[in-house]
């Protein structure tokens, strides 16, 4: 059984990877505490995100918000090729002004309840050309390399958001393997600040408590308790980074005891809550 884990790390504002798997691999369910953008290039892949499944086509764009559990399922021995970009949520938040917000594409995806964008002729778009130039910039040591990478990344995000705003895209409908799982996940995320127990979920969904525990872990690889705790920690981190006092963030994210919250935060993020501004 897959274990609930945080994968990947981000010690810069953003990172880019171009990955080709030439042999079939199995991926566990996992999450990140940063946002993730994937440009799918090749393969036979079903992508699962928070109880929703998407069968991908080349040049689909997958947007995975921080904290969303996800995994790709490789369906055959075809090459699996993709460009992956990790981006700090805190970094994106610094580029939110009166007339623009680089987080818009992620927020729009939440509103549309779809993580996958399908753009006509993406490979011929300015957005994709900027992406390739950004990728290439990590392979040279030219003058002002890091500054140039930052400029290219900001242009990449601007072009992505302009494409979303222009509505020249389709939000891919998901194939929901289990409507009940999606309902449980939605309920948890909508009630994080409230008390949520196995008995709460059991009563709300009219399911046996032992069945719901087994079902959730079988479908996601996570225990319900771990899932709720991780979601609350990510919410608390976001609240502190947005200016909320640490104690207020603790209780607003659903923790009832500050000591429990502080220990869990330190275990997950390797620092105390008051240092959340240094975390991403």
C-alpha positions as CSV (number, residue, x, y, z in Angstrom):
1,X,0.0,0.0,0.0
2,X,1.4,3.4,-0.9
3,X,2.2,5.7,2.0
4,X,1.1,9.3,2.3
5,X,4.3,11.2,1.4
6,X,5.5,14.6,0.3
7,X,7.7,14.3,-2.7
8,X,10.2,16.8,-4.2
9,X,11.7,19.9,-2.7
10,X,12.0,23.4,-3.8
11,X,14.9,25.6,-2.6
12,X,14.5,28.3,-5.3
13,X,11.6,30.3,-6.5
14,X,11.1,27.9,-9.4
15,X,12.7,24.8,-11.0
16,X,12.2,23.2,-14.4
17,X,12.8,19.6,-15.4
18,X,12.5,17.8,-18.8
19,X,12.0,14.2,-18.0
20,X,11.8,11.2,-20.3
21,X,11.0,7.7,-18.9
22,X,11.8,5.1,-21.5
23,X,10.7,2.2,-19.2
24,X,7.4,1.9,-17.5
25,X,7.4,3.1,-13.9
26,X,4.9,3.0,-11.1
27,X,4.3,6.3,-9.2
28,X,2.9,6.5,-5.7
29,X,0.3,9.0,-4.6
30,X,2.1,12.1,-3.3
31,X,1.8,15.8,-2.7
32,X,4.0,18.9,-2.8
33,X,4.0,22.1,-0.7
34,X,4.5,24.1,-3.9
35,X,2.6,24.5,-7.1
36,X,3.4,22.3,-10.1
37,X,2.9,22.8,-13.8
38,X,3.3,19.9,-16.2
39,X,3.4,20.2,-20.0
40,X,2.7,16.6,-21.2
41,X,4.6,15.7,-24.4
42,X,4.4,12.0,-24.9
43,X,3.0,8.8,-23.5
44,X,-0.1,6.9,-22.6
45,X,-1.0,8.4,-19.2
46,X,-4.0,8.6,-16.9
47,X,-3.3,11.4,-14.4
48,X,-5.1,11.3,-11.0
49,X,-5.6,14.4,-8.9
50,X,-7.7,14.6,-5.8
51,X,-10.1,11.8,-6.8
52,X,-10.3,13.0,-10.5
53,X,-8.8,11.2,-13.5
54,X,-7.6,12.7,-16.7
55,X,-6.6,10.8,-19.9
56,X,-3.9,13.0,-21.3
57,X,-3.1,14.1,-24.9
58,X,0.3,15.6,-26.0
59,X,0.6,19.3,-25.0
60,X,-2.0,19.2,-22.3
61,X,-1.1,21.4,-19.4
62,X,-1.6,20.0,-15.9
63,X,-1.9,22.4,-13.0
64,X,-1.4,20.8,-9.5
65,X,-2.0,23.1,-6.6
66,X,0.1,22.8,-3.4
67,X,-1.2,20.0,-1.2
68,X,-3.2,18.2,-3.9
69,X,-2.6,14.5,-3.9
70,X,-1.8,13.2,-7.3
71,X,0.0,10.6,-9.4
72,X,0.4,9.6,-13.1
73,X,-0.6,6.1,-14.0
74,X,1.5,4.8,-16.9
75,X,-0.7,2.6,-19.0
76,X,1.8,0.9,-21.3
77,X,5.5,0.8,-22.2
78,X,5.4,3.9,-24.4
79,X,8.0,6.7,-23.5
80,X,6.6,9.1,-20.9
81,X,7.9,12.6,-21.7
82,X,7.0,15.8,-19.9
83,X,8.3,19.2,-18.8
84,X,7.7,19.9,-15.1
85,X,7.9,23.2,-13.4
86,X,7.9,23.6,-9.6
87,X,7.0,27.1,-8.5
88,X,6.9,28.6,-5.0
89,X,3.5,29.7,-3.8
90,X,5.1,32.5,-1.9
91,X,7.0,33.6,-4.9
92,X,3.8,33.8,-7.0
93,X,2.1,35.7,-4.2
94,X,4.6,38.5,-4.6
95,X,3.3,39.0,-8.1
96,X,-0.3,39.8,-7.3
97,X,-1.2,43.5,-7.8
98,X,-4.2,45.6,-8.6
99,X,-4.1,44.7,-12.3
100,X,-2.5,41.3,-12.3
101,X,-2.2,38.1,-10.3
102,X,0.1,35.3,-11.5
103,X,-1.9,32.8,-9.4
104,X,-4.9,33.5,-11.5
105,X,-4.4,30.3,-13.7
106,X,-4.4,28.1,-10.6
107,X,-7.4,29.9,-9.1
108,X,-9.3,29.6,-12.4
109,X,-8.6,25.9,-12.5
110,X,-10.1,25.5,-9.0
111,X,-13.2,27.4,-10.1
112,X,-13.5,25.3,-13.2
113,X,-13.0,22.1,-11.1
114,X,-10.4,20.9,-13.7
115,X,-6.7,20.6,-13.4
116,X,-6.0,20.0,-17.1
117,X,-5.9,22.7,-19.8
118,X,-6.1,21.7,-23.5
119,X,-4.9,24.5,-25.8
120,X,-5.3,24.3,-29.6
121,X,-1.8,24.3,-31.3
122,X,0.0,24.8,-28.0
123,X,3.3,23.7,-29.7
124,X,3.0,26.7,-32.0
125,X,2.1,29.3,-29.3
126,X,4.3,32.0,-27.8
127,X,3.7,30.4,-24.4
128,X,5.4,27.2,-25.5
129,X,8.3,28.9,-27.2
130,X,9.0,30.9,-23.9
131,X,8.8,27.5,-22.1
132,X,11.5,26.0,-24.3
133,X,13.7,29.2,-24.0
134,X,13.3,29.0,-20.2
135,X,14.3,25.3,-20.3
136,X,17.4,26.1,-22.5
137,X,18.4,28.9,-20.1
138,X,19.2,26.4,-17.4
139,X,21.8,24.8,-19.7
140,X,24.1,27.7,-20.3
141,X,26.2,30.1,-18.1
142,X,25.7,33.3,-20.1
143,X,25.9,36.7,-18.5
144,X,23.2,37.4,-15.8
145,X,22.0,33.8,-16.1
146,X,19.8,33.8,-13.0
147,X,18.2,37.2,-13.8
148,X,17.5,36.1,-17.3
149,X,15.9,32.9,-16.0
150,X,13.6,34.9,-13.7
151,X,12.6,37.2,-16.6
152,X,11.8,34.2,-18.7
153,X,9.8,32.5,-16.0
154,X,7.8,35.6,-15.3
155,X,7.1,35.9,-19.1
156,X,6.1,32.2,-19.0
157,X,3.6,32.8,-16.2
158,X,2.3,35.9,-17.9
159,X,1.7,34.1,-21.2
160,X,0.0,31.2,-19.4
161,X,-2.3,33.6,-17.6
162,X,-3.0,35.6,-20.8
163,X,-4.0,32.3,-22.5
164,X,-6.3,31.4,-19.6
165,X,-7.9,34.9,-19.6
166,X,-8.4,34.9,-23.3
167,X,-10.5,31.6,-23.0
168,X,-8.7,30.1,-25.9
169,X,-8.6,26.8,-23.9
170,X,-10.7,23.9,-22.9
171,X,-10.8,22.7,-19.3
172,X,-10.7,18.9,-19.6
173,X,-13.5,17.0,-18.0
174,X,-12.3,14.4,-15.5
175,X,-13.3,10.8,-15.5
176,X,-14.4,10.3,-11.9
177,X,-13.5,6.8,-10.8
178,X,-15.5,7.3,-7.6
179,X,-18.0,10.0,-7.1
180,X,-18.1,9.2,-3.4
181,X,-14.3,9.7,-3.0
182,X,-14.6,13.1,-4.7
183,X,-17.4,14.1,-2.4
184,X,-15.4,13.1,0.7
185,X,-12.4,15.1,-0.5
186,X,-14.5,18.1,-1.3
187,X,-16.2,17.9,2.1
188,X,-12.9,17.7,4.0
189,X,-11.4,20.7,2.1
190,X,-14.5,22.8,2.6
191,X,-14.6,22.1,6.4
192,X,-10.9,22.2,7.4
193,X,-11.5,24.8,10.0
194,X,-14.2,22.7,11.7
195,X,-13.9,19.5,13.6
196,X,-13.7,16.5,11.3
197,X,-13.6,13.0,12.6
198,X,-14.2,9.6,11.1
199,X,-17.6,9.6,12.8
200,X,-18.4,13.0,11.3
201,X,-17.7,11.6,7.8
202,X,-19.4,8.4,8.5
203,X,-22.6,10.1,9.6
204,X,-22.6,12.7,6.8
205,X,-22.1,10.1,4.0
206,X,-24.1,7.3,5.6
207,X,-21.1,4.9,5.5
208,X,-19.7,2.5,8.1
209,X,-16.7,4.1,9.8
210,X,-14.5,1.2,9.1
211,X,-15.6,1.0,5.5
212,X,-14.9,4.7,4.9
213,X,-11.4,4.4,6.5
214,X,-10.5,1.4,4.3
215,X,-12.1,2.9,1.2
216,X,-10.2,6.3,1.5
217,X,-6.8,4.6,2.0
218,X,-7.4,2.1,-0.8
219,X,-8.3,4.8,-3.2
220,X,-5.7,7.4,-2.3
221,X,-2.9,5.7,-0.4
222,X,-3.6,8.1,2.5
223,X,-5.2,7.7,5.8
224,X,-8.0,10.2,6.4
225,X,-6.3,11.5,9.5
226,X,-3.0,12.2,7.7
227,X,-4.8,13.8,4.8
228,X,-6.7,16.2,7.0
229,X,-3.5,17.1,9.1
230,X,-1.4,17.8,6.0
231,X,-4.2,19.9,4.4
232,X,-4.5,21.9,7.7
233,X,-0.8,22.4,7.9
234,X,-0.6,23.8,4.3
235,X,-3.5,26.1,5.1
236,X,-1.8,27.3,8.2
237,X,1.4,28.0,6.4
238,X,-0.5,29.9,3.7
239,X,-2.3,32.0,6.4
240,X,1.0,32.9,8.2
241,X,2.7,33.8,4.9
242,X,-0.3,36.0,4.1
243,X,0.2,37.9,7.4
244,X,-2.0,36.1,9.9
245,X,-0.6,35.8,13.5
246,X,0.7,32.2,14.1
247,X,-1.9,31.5,16.9
248,X,-4.7,32.7,14.7
249,X,-3.5,30.6,11.8
250,X,-3.4,27.6,14.1
251,X,-7.1,27.8,15.0
252,X,-8.3,29.0,11.7
253,X,-6.9,26.0,10.0
254,X,-8.7,23.6,12.3
255,X,-6.1,22.7,15.0
256,X,-7.5,22.7,18.6
257,X,-4.2,22.6,20.4
258,X,-1.2,24.9,19.6
259,X,1.4,22.5,20.9
260,X,0.1,19.7,18.7
261,X,0.0,22.2,15.7
262,X,3.6,23.4,16.4
263,X,5.0,19.9,16.6
264,X,3.3,18.8,13.4
265,X,4.4,22.0,11.6
266,X,8.0,21.5,12.6
267,X,7.9,17.8,11.6
268,X,6.5,18.6,8.1
269,X,8.3,21.8,7.3
270,X,11.5,21.4,9.4
271,X,11.0,24.8,11.2
272,X,8.6,26.4,13.7
273,X,5.4,28.1,12.5
274,X,6.7,31.6,13.1
275,X,9.3,30.9,10.4
276,X,6.7,30.0,7.8
277,X,7.8,33.0,5.7
278,X,11.0,31.1,5.1
279,X,9.2,27.9,3.9
280,X,8.3,26.9,0.4
